[in-house]
């Protein structure tokens, strides 16, 4: 995976995380409900956020794994070609 692509993914991920946290905080602070209702909503939102966060982390891990596999395939194709060229040059 190229540096610019990984930086883009990390920036997008950080932005989504920060945006989600800010939206969550604003929603909780501006809610005109009783304390028990607010706590219930906070728990539900936190559970949703945790699930979404885990899903996004798994997606990133999978993308990274795919990029590593692609790099390994390219390396397997490239290294034998270079060794063959070296032998021919001798």
Beta strands, then each sheet from edge to edge (+ up, - down):
end
